[in-house]
Each structure stands twice: as structure tokens, then as C-alpha cells.
Amino acid sequence: MSENTYVPSLERLASQFRRLPGIGKKSAYRLAFHVLELTDAQASEFASAILDAKKNITHCEICQNISDTKVCRTCADPKRDKHTICVVEDPRDVSAIERISEYNGVFHVLYGVISPLDGKTPDMLKIKELVSRVNELAKENPDVKTEVIIATNPSVEGDATAMYLSRLLEPFGVKITRLAYGIPVGGDLEYADELTLSRAIMGRTEI
């Protein structure tokens, strides 16, 4: 008996949902059936939201975070300390740190960590952009010391990436620190509570 027991249009819709992370076969069909229950106006709005996001959301040319402008609001804010750069794996980590209101620097998003087993090499991350950014800061303001806070997750890959970045950035004379983790090894910043993140920022250590 064929696996495809539904009409082709529904199968196609479910297969698209299955492409999303964390969505299995049953969940994909559940979402597909939910879409069928939407009114034409709701379905059109749903599709429009996806297309609008794809069209208008880009990467900030400075920090690489998602943005709907060339330079994101954080990088454009004159009140932020441009010489303190918090390096994170994912845009969701930026949101997590921003929630605690303890950090007044800027960010740099890598979009992952170095993981040879997963085929993730340094050239696939936004490392080159970070190095260029730090180099520019060192040239523009040689008397102001830049601090790079490496806030990759406390995992084997996160720690390896932190050490790799540390070696790359050391020649620029910047201060390189790592978050003081009360976060469990293998945990994600995205899910850490605000108090834990606040203490991690305040207690960061130099590496």
C-alpha cells in the first residue's frame, strides 16, 4: 500500500512542513490539515507573511543579525558601546541577552559553531566578518581597547569555536572573554533564565 494516502496537494503541503526543524510526519499532517481549515483570507495572510519575511528580512551589514534595514537598530544606536562585542551563535541568543537589560554593548552573530562532524567549517560561519570588524575598530580607535565576549553555548563545539576565535583575534590586542556559565554544559542561551544570563554576563572571564 502506498504511503501517500492523501490527495497530492495535501501531500505537497505536508512535505513542505516536514522541512521545518522539529516537525515530524504526524506534526506535518496536523499543520497541513489546520491550513485547510483556514479561510481564504487567513490562508492568503499566512502565505503573504512568509513571502514578506523572505523579501524584507536581511542581515545587518555590521553584526550580521537579522534586520529589516542595512544596519540594525542595535548597531545604529549611539548609546551602545561599539567596543564591546558579544559573539553569539544565533539571532535568538541576541534576544535572550537583550531581555536581561544588563548589557549595553553590541553583538555579532556567527550562525552556528565549528562542528566538523556536522560538516560545519569556519568558512561557513560569519567569522571573517567578525575579524574584519575587530580589525577596523583597532585601526579607527587604537587608544580604545575592544572587548570581545564569546557567548557561544557551553558545548564541546561552542568551546572549540571560542578557542578558535580567541586565537584569531588575539593579534589585534583585544580583550577576549568567555561567559561565566551557571548554564549547564550542553544548554542553550535561548532557554536560560534571565538571572542566570545576567550573572553570566557580569562574571565573564578572560581567555
N, C-alpha and C positions, 0 to 999 in steps of 0.2 A: 504493500500500500504506500502511495506517495506521501512524503512529509507535508507537502503543500496541500492542505485541506481547505484552504480559503480561496476566495477569488484573487486573481493576480494583482489587482490594485491594492488590496489589503495586505497581501504578502509583501509587496514592494514597500508599502508604508512601514510595516513591522520590521523589515530588513534595515531600513534607514534608522529606526530607533535602536536597533541592536548594535549599530556602530558607535553609539554613545557609551562612555565608560561606565561600568557597573550595571549595565542593562542586559539582562539575560533574555532568553527566548520568551518566557512567560510574561515578564515585565514589558517586553516589546509589544506583544499582542495586546496586553492590557492598555497600553498607551494608544495603540492604533485604534482599538475599539472606542476609547474615550474621544479621540479625534473625530470619529464618525458621528458621535453624539453632539458635536458642536454645531451651532447654527452656521449658515454660510458666512455671516458677518464675523462670527468668532473665529472660524477657520481662516478667513482672509486676514484677520488681525494677527493671528498666530504666525501665519506664513510671512506676513509683512514685517513682523518683529524680528524674525530670523534674518531676512534679507537686509533689513535696515541695520542690524548689528554688524553683519558682514561688510556692508558698504561703508559705514561711518566709523567703526572702531578700528583704530590703528595702534601703533606703538609710539610712545613718546620718543623723540629722537635723542633725548638725553639719557633717561633712566630705563627705557625700553618697556616701561609699564604700559598697560592698555590705556588708551586715551582717545578722545574724540577730537583732539587738536594736536598740532605738531609737537607742542610742548605741553605736558600735563600740568594740572593745577598746582601740584606739589612743587615741581621744578620751577614753575613760574612765580611762586610765592616769595616775595622779597624778604619775608620774615624767617624763612627756613635757612638753616645753617648748611650752606652748599659744600662745606669742607668736612662734613660728617656724612658718610655714605653707608647705608645699611644694605648689604647684599643679601638678597633672598632668592629662593628657588622659583617662586610662583607669585603671580599677582594677588592671589588670595592671602599670601603671607603679609603683603603690604597692608591690606585691610585689617588683618589681625593686629599688627603692631600699631596702626593708626588708632585703633579703638581704645588703647590704654592712655592716650594723651600724655605720655611721658617722653616722647621722642620728638625732637624738633629739627632733625636732620633731613636728608633726602634719601632716596632709595636707588637700587639698581637690581633689576630682575634678570636672573640667569636663564629662566625657563628650563629648569632641570638641574641635575648634578651629573658629574662624570661617573659613568657606570659601564665599563667595557662589556660586562655580561649582557647588558641590555642594548649594546651597540651605541651607547651614548658617549661620544668622544668630545674633548674640549672644543673642537671647532664647530660643534653643533649647538653650543651654548653662546650666550651673549658676553663671553669673556673678553674677546677682542675689543668690544665697545667699552668695557669697564677699564681695561688697561689704557686705552686711548683717552678716556675721560680723566683718569687719575694723572696721566702724563700732562694733559692740558692744564689741570689745576696747579700742578707743580711748577709749570712754566709761567703761568699768569701771576701766581702769588707765591713766590719762593719763600717768603718770610712766614707764611701761614701754613702750619702743619695740618695735613689732611688725615682724618681717621677713617679707616675702612672697617666697619663692623661686619664680620662674616656671620650671617644668621641662617646658614643652611641647616637643615634638620639634623638632629643628633642620631645619625645613622652611619654605617661604615662608609657609604658613598658620600654623605654630607661632610663627614670629617676629612675624607680623602680630597674632596673638592676644596675644602677650606685650606688644607695644607698646600695644594697646588696653587691656589690664588695667592697665598702668603708668599710663596717663592717668586711668583711672577711680579708681585707688587713691591716687594722689599727693596729693589734697586731705586725706587722713586723716593725713598726716605719717608714714607707714610707710616703712621701708627696703625698697626693691624691688630684688631681684637676679635675675640670669639665670644658669643653669648655665654653667660654663666647659667648653665641649664639646670633648672629644677624640673625641666621637662624630661620625661623618661626616654631612655635610648630607644630609638625606633618610632618615637612620637612625631607628630606633625605640628608645626606652629599654628596652623589653621585652627586646630582643635584645642589649643592651650587656653586656659582661663586667663583673664586679664591680670590678676595678681601675679601669677607665675611669669607671664611675659614681662611685666613691669620689673620684677626682681631680676630677670634675665638681662634686661637692658641695662639696669643700674649696676649690676655686678659683673659686667663683661670683663674678660681678662685678655691681656695682650698675648699674642702668639708670634 
